[in-house]
Amino acid sequence: MVQRLRFLLDTNILIPLQDSKIVLRKDLRNFMRLCNEHGHQLLYHTASIDDIQEDQNEERRNRTLARLEQYTRLQQGPHCPWNRGETSTNDARDNEILYALKCNAAHALVTEDIGIHRKARERGLSDRVYFIQSANDWLRRLHEPGDVHLANIDDIELHTLMERLQSPFFDSIRDDYDGFDDWFSRKAREGRHAWVYRDTEGKDISAICIYTVQTGVRITDAGDFLPGDALKLSTFKVGEAVRGRKIGELFLRAAFQYATRHRCGWIFLHVKPEKQAHLTEMIEDFGFQYFGIYKGDSVYVKDHPVDAPNPLKNPFEYVRRYYPQYMSGPSVQKFLVPILPKYHDILFPDWRDPVNGLPAGNPQRHVGNAIKLAYLCHAQSRQPRIGDIVLFYRTHNERVVTSVGVIERYSSSTSSAEIAQLVSRRTVYSLEEIESMAQSETKVMLFRLIEHLENPMTYVTLKQLGVVNGPIQSITKISDGSFSRIIRSGQG
């Protein structure tokens, strides 16, 4: 029997669910459907009752309170140590809900509150706090993996989109920016490019990221500028119909590749935090930092050094901040990780064309995202740790080292629910597959994909160079020298 998941619902999720006059968002409706169909438990915290009690609309307040009984109320847990005398009432309630999560009252918290997401990052709980969009995507990938496909990203010139500029996809952008059509036309005439994702028929645009390289550009109202070449990402939008497929992360991967090849020292974009909370959370996780204000928008900048910066004490913090740069000194362990072809195809669908290929379509399954991935196995090794380097070795048909990653987490579990929560944002294992693996101790490796090798090293060469002495059947530690030879050969 598969262990089911427990979701703690924040007040801003509960209220629309209980108000019959509110039209529910599609992703919230689908999330509720999947929870009901597959037996996941929905809970609420007593702090949410206090929030609801403050609703000035008596009829709606009473209706909401009456309908809460269909969910499970959490028992009172330990006192929240984060609350002090000076803590405001609203902050205290948020803290109580987050502390319940920290005490493992539930597998995950679902909330649209940007402040709670920010606090979760500060408290090290961000991997268990979900916007409704990402929670819905998690359950879709657990229970309906065949219904979602990996995004097809195309690099096009803007003028090719002029005939579709009046489509509904661009309406929200047009509402936010006066003169958008004129701006778009000017940039089309200049030959500006964009990365786009189209619908399943390959016609309508479902996501877009317009980009350009600027030099010595002023990026804030205060006059701050970035020296040298900087890659600007603009009109970064993922349509509602395809949200949750990690297309934004695919765009970032394309941006990192482009900036690296064109030696851009910076990447920046403008964000409306009140409308783009998902985007803000994503880019901060890849090293973008708030830089200032430009015409009402928040400016976020990523330091993307052309040459490798000085190492940090924490190798994972280094890759988070400077990705795709990573630390590979003697203090960082290196491992060969064998992976079956069918799982290799799911995790690395574009490995055969690492130089020219943007993330391409995979007809089998959706990998969940482009950079942050997960791998499950029954390896015995407990040596890998955060920040270590993994080299993925495709077994059986090809027998080659193809891809480089940096470990974000490495742990063991026999709980299907715990494993499902750990890999929720990263992979396509169904809950049934996870349950099957969890019958014995399962290693959960969360990692960030750095690159695919242009010249994958074969098993024959690995043996000739003395990297291995026999078949690679489990996670295998290798020396610094062996790692360097593989990388030098792989990068051409």
N, C-alpha and C positions, 0 to 999 in steps of 0.2 A: 504494500500500500504506500503510495507516494505521500510524503509529508507535505501538508498544505501550508501556505504562507499566511502570515498575520500582517494586515495593513492597518496602521493607525492613521485615521483621517483627521486632518486639521479642520478647524471651524469653517474656513473658506471653501472646503469641499462639502462639508455637511449641510450648510445652509442651502445651496442650490439644489442639492439632492432632495431636501425635504420641502422645498417651496414649489408647489405645483404650477405656479404662475411663471416660473423661470424655464426657458427652453434650454435643456442641457446641451452642452458641447458634445460633439460627436465622440471625441476621445474619452470623455467622462462616461458617456453612455456605454461605450464599448468596454471600458475598464470594468464597469459594474457588471456587464453581461458575462465577461470572462471570469470574474470572481464568483458569480452565482453558478455558472456552469461547472466550474472546476473546484468548488468547495473552499475557496480561500476566505479567511475570516476577516471581517471589517470591524474595527474597534474605534472607540472615541474616548477622550480623556476628560476628566471632570473639569479641567480648565476650560474646555469648550463650552460646557454648560454655563459657566460664568460669562463667557463672551456672548452667548445667545441671550442671556438674561438682560443684557444691556441694549438689546434691540428695541428701539422706541416704538416700533410697529407691534402693538399688542397682539393683534390677530396672527401675524406671521410668527411672532415669538412663541406663542402658545402652540401653533401648528408644528413648528420645528421641534419644540421640546417633546411634544406628544409622539412624534414619529421617530425620535431617537431610539425608542425601545427595540426597533428592528435590528439594531446593531448591539455589539457587546461593549459594555462599559468596563473600562480598566479598573481593577481594584487599586486602592490607594497604595502607592509605593513609598520608597524612602523619601525623606525630605530633600528637596533640591538644594544643594550647597552653593549653587551659583547665585541665589537670590540674597540680596542684602537690604538693609533698611532704605537705601537710596534707589533701589530698583523700582522702576515704574510698574504699575499694575499690568500693562500689556506685555512688557518685557518679562515680568515674572511668570505670566501664563505661558509665554513662548518657551521660557527656560524649563518650566515644569514638563511640558510636552517633550522637549528634546532630551531632558534628563531621563524620562521614562524610556525613551529609545535607547539611551546609553546603558540603562539597566536591563536591556533586552526584553522589554515588555512586548515588542513586536519586531518583525523582521525589517520593516520599512515604515517610514512616515511619508504620507502624500500631502503636499501643501503647495499652494500657489503664492505663498507669502515670501517675497524676496528677502525680507529681513531674517526669516527663519533659515533660509538657505545660506545666507551669509554667516549666521551664527553657527550653523552646522559645519561649515568649512573651518571656522575658528576652533571648534571643539573636536575636530577630527571625525565628524559624523557624516560628511557630505556624500559618502558612497552609499548611505542608507536613507537619504532624503531625496524624494522624487517630485518633480512637477507631474501633473496628471498626464501630460503628453508622454513623458519617459516611462511612467508606471504602466500606461497602456501598451507602449511598445514592448516593455519587458514581458508582459503576459502574452502578447501576440507571438513573440519569439519562442516562448515556452510552449504554447499550445497550438499555434498556427504557423510553424516555421515555413511551410511550403507556400504561404500566401504572400510573402514579402521577398523582394528581389534586391540584389545589390545595385546601387545606383550606376547609371551610365553618365559619365561626365564628359562633356564636349567642350573644346576650346574654339570659340567662334568670334567673328567680328560683329560689332553691334549692328551694323547696317543690315545684317541678315535677319534682324528681329523687327525691323521697322513696320512690317505689315501686321505684326502681332502686338504692337505697342498699346493698342486700345483693348486688349483682352483683360478680363477681370483680375488676372494675376497682378497686374501693375497698379490696380486701383488704390491699394493701401499705401504704396510708395508715393503715388501722385497726391494723395490726401496729406501726407506728411511733409512733402517738399513742394512749395510753390514753383512753378516753372519747370517741373520735371521733364515734360515732353520736349521743351526747347533745349534743356541741358542734354538730354539723351540724343537729340538730333545733332547737336554740336559735337558730342563725343563720337558719334557714328562717323561724321565727316572726317574726324581726326584719325580714324582707323583704330579706335580703342577696342580692346578684346574683353571677353567675359567667359567664365566657366558656367555652363548651364546644365541642368538636369531636366530631361523631357519626360512627359507622361509615357505610359506603357506603349502607346501607339507611335511614339517618337515625333509627335507634332507639337503639342502645346508645351510651354515652359512651366515647370513646376518649382524650379529653384534657380537662382542666378547670383553670381558674384562677379561684378565688373572690377577690373584691375588695371593698374598702370604703374610705371616706375617714374618717380619724381626725384629731383635732385635739389638738395639744400632747401627743402620745402618748409614754409611756416605752417604750423599745424594747430596753433591755439590762438584765441583772441588776445592773449597776453603777449604774443609775439615769439613764443618758443618755436624753435625749428630743429630739424634733424639734419646733421651734417652728412654729406655724401648721398648715395643713392638709397631710396626708400621705396618699398612696394606698398602702394595704397590699395586697399580693398574697399570698394564702395558698392552701394545698392546690394548689400548682403541680405538676401531674403530666401527663406525656404517656405514654400506654400503649405497651407494647413493640411492639404490632402496627403502630403508625403512627409510630414513631420514625424520624428521618431525613427527615421531610417538612417540617422547619423550623416545626412548629406552635408551638413555644415562642417563636420569633421573631414569629410572627403574634400571639401573646398579648401580647408586649412592645409591638408596634405599637399594639394596641388600648389598652394601658395608657398609652402616651405620648399618644395622642390624647385619652383620657379625662382624664388629669392636666392637659393643656394647656387643655381646655375648661372644667374645673372649678377651674382656677387652684391646683392643688396644687403646693407648692414642693418636695415630696420624694416619692420612690417607694421602698418598701422591702419586703423579704421575708426569710423565714427559710430557711436551707439546711442540709442535712446533707451536708457536703463528701464524706464517705466513701461516700455513696450517690448523690449528685447531682453528680458531677464535670462532666457535660455542661452542666448548668444553670449551675454556677459559672463555667465557661469562657465561656458565652454572655453572662451578665449583666455580667461584667467587661469584655467587649468593647464594652458599651454604657454604660460609665461608672459602673456600680455598684462601690462600694468596701466592703471589710470594715469593720464598725463596732463589733462586739463580740459577746458571747454572751448569748443569752436562753434559759434552761431547756435548755441543752445544744445548741441550734442556733446556727449562725453567722448573724449579721444583716448583710445587705448593703443599702446605701443609695445611691440615685442622687440627686444634686443636680439638681432640675428647676425652675430659676428661672422665676418668672412673667414677669419682665422680663429682657431680654437682658443677660447679664453682660458685664463688660469684655472686649474682645478679647484673645486670646492671640497669641503670635508665630506659632504653628502653626495655621492655619485648620482642618486636618483633626483635630488633637487637640481643638480647640474643639468640633467637631460630635460627636466621639466621646464627649466628656465631658458635653455639654449637650444632645444631640439631644432634640427637633427644632430647637433653636436653631442657627444657623449664621452664620458671618462673611460679610459681603457688602461690605466696604469697598473702596476703590480698589485696594488691593494684591491683591485677589482677582479673577482674570479670569472673564469670563462668556461662555458659548458657547451657540448654538443647535445642537441635534443632531437632524438629520432621521432618522426611523425609519419603516420600512414598517408599514402597519397590522397585518400578521400577526404581526410581532415586538412591536409595541406591545401587542397583545392579550395576548401571553404575559407580558410584563414588567409591564403595568399593567392587570390585569383589572377593577379597581374604580375606574378613573379617572373614570367618568361620575357617580359619587356620592361625592365626596370628603368631604362633610359628615356624612352619616348612615350611610354604608355601612361595616360591618366587612368585612375581607377576605372576598371571596365566592368561590364555586366557579367554576372554569373547566373546561368539558368537554373542552377540547383537550389541554392539557398542564400539567404542574406547574412553576411558576416556580422552585422550589427554596427560596425564603424570601420574606419580606415586605418587608425593608428593604435588605439587602445584595444587590445585583444586579450583573449584568454585561451589557455590550453589545459586540458585535463588529462591525467595519465595515472598509471599505477606504479610509477617508478619508486624504487626504494630510497633513493638519495634524499638526504635532508640538508645537503650542503648549500644549495643555492640560497641567496639572500637578496634583499632589496639593493638595487643598483648593479648587480652582477650582469654580465653579458651572456646572451644565449645565441647560439648558431643553430638554426633549424636544418636538420638533415632529412631530406625526403627519402624514405625507404623504398624497398621493393623495385618498382619499375625504373626509376631514374638513378637512385643512389647518389645524390649530390647534396652538398651544402648550399642552400639557396638564400637564406635570409638572416638578418641580424636584428636582435631585439635587446631591450634592457628591462630587467625584472622590476616590477612595481610591487609585487607581493608574491610570496611563495608559502603556502600553508597546506595542511592536511585536514581531511574531514571524512566522516562516514555519514554525515547528515545531508540528505538530498536538498532540504530546504536551505541549509546554510550555503551549500555549494551554489544553488540556484541564485541566491541573493548575491554572492560574490561575483558571479559571472554575468549578472543581469544586464549590464550595459554593454557587454563586450562580445557575445558569441551567440550561436544559434542552437546549442544543445537543447533538445526538448526536455521537459521535466521527466519523461519516461526514460530517456537516455541517461539523464543524471542519476535517476534512481537506480538504474542498472549498474552504473559505475560505482555508486556509493555503497554497494553491497560489500565492497572491500575498501580499505583505506585509499582515498583518492587524493592525489596531489593537485592543487589548484595553483596554476601559474598565471598571474596577471602581468602583462608586459606591454611595452610600447614598441611598435615596429619602427626600426630605424631606416633600414634599406633592404633591397634585394640585390644580391651580388650580380654584377654584369656578367661575370664568368664563374658560374658555380663550380666548386671544386668537387671532383668525383671521389668515390670511395677508393678507387685504385690509387689516385694521387695521395689521398690521406694516408694510405698504408705505405706508399713509397717514401713519403716525407717523415714517417715515423709518428704521425699525429695519433694514430690508433694502431693496435696490434691485431685486431680481429673485428668481427661484425659489431656494429653499433646498435645495441639492443635496448639500452636504457640511457638515462641522462649521464653523460660522461664528462668529467672535468679535464680540461686541456691546459697546457702551459702557455705562458705569455708568448713564447717564441712560435708555438704552433698557431696561435690565434693570429699573430702578425703575418705569418706566411699565408694563411687562408685569406685574410683581408687584402693583402697586396696582390695576390693572384686574382681574387674576385673582383677587384676594382679596375682591372685591366691595365 
